[in-house]
Amino acid sequence: MDGAHRRLNLLKRTHIAWIVAACAAAPLAHAGERATLRNGFAMQCDHHATVDGRVRLYLGSGDTSYIELKPDEIAAFEAVADPPATPVLPQTPTKANGKLSTVDLNQMLSSAGTEHNVDVDLLASVVKAESGGNARAVSRAGARGLMQLMPSTAANLGVNDAFKPNENVRGGSAYLDQLLTRYHDNLALALAAYNAGPAAVDKYHGIPPYHETRAYVARVIHEFNRRVRARELEASRVAASRPSTRLSQPTP
């Protein structure tokens, strides 16, 4: 699929995907615990309990909605507070603390988007959700850099140093391209797989019932929609400001 067709498909799908993601995230309340899984991912739940030798992660305060896992699939539990506000990409970052300038980051994303056939605004939305533009960011699960690559994923993508912005963005863009191809340009599923892993998406045949993943998908698609609308409005404004041309009439 060429870049123009993929961009068109994404723009068509993103509004539908945003509705699905928003509906999926809406009923989820504050989760009181974070379960770190041995595969490197993490998910939030209200509480957990061991029933018949398996661990149930309850999504609400009641006992009717839960996800059941084997005990050896879970590495640890910890209490968590309400999730912090989404970090805002700074307008005047400094390289001393791992931040790139807006111009440098945009050029990097544009280059990677062209190379890996991914819309630059989608890449920017992922970077904002993942790291807030901090090239030195490290998650609790060990994901690193601008697009928060896990060490194993980075290695598979040929990324030698996930803290090097160019390498990280190229790797993350290639990975997102792979996921979009795998899920036939279904943006919501590709983003869910980027956050929770393809195995979780395949297991639940859709966006996994993880608070963190559903909120992530909704947040990225919302930001992508905002950027696309802003881009379209700017294009319309520029077109409207151009003077109309008039053909010269021959002198009689």
C-alpha positions in Angstrom: 0.0 0.0 0.0 1.5 3.4 -1.0 1.7 6.3 1.4 -1.2 8.3 -0.1 -3.6 5.3 0.2 -2.5 4.5 3.7 -2.9 8.1 4.8 -6.4 8.2 3.3 -7.4 5.0 5.0 -6.1 6.2 8.3 -7.9 9.5 8.1 -11.1 7.6 7.3 -10.6 5.0 10.0 -9.4 7.3 12.8 -12.8 9.0 13.4 -14.4 5.6 13.7 -11.6 4.3 15.9 -11.8 7.3 18.1 -15.4 6.6 18.8 -14.7 2.9 19.6 -11.7 3.8 21.8 -13.6 6.5 23.7 -16.5 4.1 24.4 -14.1 1.5 25.5 -12.4 3.9 27.9 -15.4 5.7 29.2 -16.7 3.2 31.7 -13.3 2.6 33.3 -12.9 4.3 36.7 -9.8 4.9 38.7 -7.7 1.7 39.1 -6.3 1.1 42.5 -3.5 -1.3 41.6 -0.9 -1.9 38.9 0.0 -5.4 37.9 3.4 -5.8 36.3 3.5 -8.8 34.0 6.5 -10.9 33.4 6.4 -10.2 29.7 7.3 -6.6 30.4 3.9 -5.0 30.1 1.7 -3.6 32.9 -2.0 -3.1 33.4 -4.2 -1.4 36.0 -7.1 -2.9 38.0 -9.3 -2.0 40.9 -8.2 -4.9 43.0 -7.1 -8.6 42.7 -7.8 -11.9 44.3 -6.7 -15.5 43.9 -9.5 -17.9 43.1 -9.0 -21.6 42.4 -5.3 -21.1 41.9 -5.6 -18.3 39.4 -5.3 -14.5 39.9 -8.3 -12.4 39.0 -7.7 -8.7 38.2 -11.0 -6.9 38.8 -11.7 -3.9 36.5 -14.2 -2.4 38.9 -15.1 -2.4 42.6 -17.5 -5.3 42.1 -16.5 -9.0 41.4 -18.3 -9.5 38.0 -15.8 -7.9 35.6 -12.3 -9.3 35.7 -9.4 -10.8 33.8 -8.0 -14.1 34.9 -4.2 -14.9 34.7 -1.9 -17.6 35.9 0.1 -16.6 39.0 3.4 -17.1 37.2 2.3 -14.5 34.5 2.4 -11.7 37.1 5.7 -10.3 38.5 4.4 -7.8 41.1 1.5 -5.7 42.3 1.7 -2.1 43.5 -0.9 0.5 44.6 -1.2 3.4 42.3 -2.7 6.9 42.5 -4.9 8.5 39.9 -3.0 8.7 36.6 -1.1 11.9 36.0 -2.1 14.4 33.3 -0.8 13.8 29.9 2.6 15.5 29.5 2.6 18.4 27.1 5.3 18.7 24.4 7.4 21.7 25.5 7.8 24.5 23.0 11.3 25.5 24.1 13.0 22.2 25.2 16.7 21.9 25.9 18.9 19.0 24.9 20.6 19.0 28.3 17.6 17.2 29.9 16.9 14.8 27.0 14.4 17.1 25.2 14.7 18.0 21.5 13.7 21.2 19.9 10.3 21.2 18.2 12.0 21.8 14.8 14.5 18.9 15.3 11.8 16.5 16.4 9.4 17.4 13.6 12.2 17.0 11.0 13.1 13.6 12.5 9.4 12.4 12.5 8.9 13.7 8.9 11.9 11.7 7.7 10.9 8.5 9.5 7.3 8.9 8.4 8.3 9.1 4.8 10.7 6.2 5.1 8.2 3.9 6.9 5.0 5.1 5.3 3.4 6.4 8.5 1.6 9.8 8.8 3.9 12.3 10.5 1.0 13.5 12.7 0.4 10.0 13.9 4.0 9.6 14.8 4.0 12.9 16.7 0.8 11.8 18.6 2.5 8.6 19.6 5.7 10.4 20.8 3.6 12.8 22.8 1.7 10.0 24.5 4.8 7.9 25.1 7.5 10.3 26.3 6.3 13.9 25.9 9.3 14.4 23.6 11.9 13.3 26.2 14.6 11.2 24.5 15.9 9.9 27.9 12.5 8.8 29.2 12.3 5.3 30.8 9.1 3.7 31.9 8.6 1.5 35.0 8.6 -1.5 32.6 11.9 -0.5 31.1 10.7 1.0 27.8 13.1 3.7 26.5 13.3 6.8 24.5 11.0 9.0 22.4 8.7 6.1 21.3 9.3 4.0 24.4 10.8 0.9 22.9 11.2 -2.2 25.1 14.8 -3.6 24.9 13.7 -6.8 23.2 11.6 -4.9 20.6 14.4 -2.4 20.0 16.9 -5.3 19.4 14.5 -7.0 16.9 14.2 -3.7 15.0 18.0 -3.2 14.8 18.0 -0.3 17.3 21.4 -0.4 19.1 20.8 2.6 21.3 17.1 3.4 22.1 18.2 6.7 23.7 19.5 8.0 20.4 16.5 9.9 19.0 17.1 9.1 15.3 17.4 5.3 16.0 14.5 5.3 18.4 12.2 7.1 16.0 13.2 5.0 13.0 12.6 1.8 15.1 9.3 3.0 16.5 8.1 4.1 13.1 9.1 0.7 11.6 7.3 -1.1 14.4 4.1 1.0 14.0 4.2 0.4 10.3 4.4 -3.4 10.9 1.4 -3.2 13.3 -0.7 -1.2 10.8 0.1 -3.8 8.2 -0.7 -6.7 10.5 -4.1 -5.2 11.5 -5.0 -4.0 8.0 -4.6 -0.3 8.9 -7.0 -0.6 11.8 -5.5 2.3 13.8 -7.1 1.4 17.1 -5.8 -2.2 17.0 -2.3 -1.1 15.9 -2.1 1.4 18.8 -3.4 -1.2 21.3 -0.7 -3.6 20.1 1.9 -0.9 20.3 1.0 -0.4 24.0 0.1 -3.9 25.2 1.7 -6.1 22.6 0.2 -8.0 19.6 -0.3 -11.1 21.8 -2.8 -9.3 24.0 -4.7 -7.9 21.0 -4.9 -11.3 19.4 -5.9 -13.0 22.7 -8.9 -10.7 23.2 -9.6 -10.3 19.4 -9.6 -6.5 19.8 -8.5 -3.8 22.2 -7.6 -5.6 25.5 -9.7 -4.8 28.5 -6.8 -3.0 30.2 -7.4 0.5 31.6 -4.0 1.7 30.5 -4.3 0.4 27.0 -7.8 1.7 26.4 -6.9 5.1 27.7 -3.7 5.1 25.6 -5.6 4.3 22.4 -8.2 7.0 23.1 -5.5 9.6 23.9 -3.4 9.0 20.8 -6.4 9.0 18.4 -7.7 12.1 20.0 -4.4 13.9 19.5 -4.1 12.6 16.0 -7.6 13.8 15.1 -6.7 17.2 16.6 -3.5 17.5 14.5 -5.3 16.4 11.3 -8.0 18.9 11.8 -5.5 21.7 12.5 -3.5 20.7 9.3 -6.7 20.8 7.2 -7.7 24.2 8.6 -4.3 25.6 7.9 -4.3 24.3 4.4 -7.8 25.8 3.8 -6.6 29.1 5.3 -3.5 29.2 3.0 -5.6 28.4 0.0 -8.1 31.1 0.8 -5.3 33.7 1.2 -3.8 33.1 -2.2 -4.8 35.9 -4.7 -6.9 34.7 -7.6 -5.3 34.8 -11.0 -6.8 36.5 -14.1 -6.0 35.6 -17.6 -4.7 38.6 -19.6 -7.1 39.8 -22.2 -5.6 40.7 -25.6 -5.8 44.3 -26.5 -8.3 44.8 -29.3 
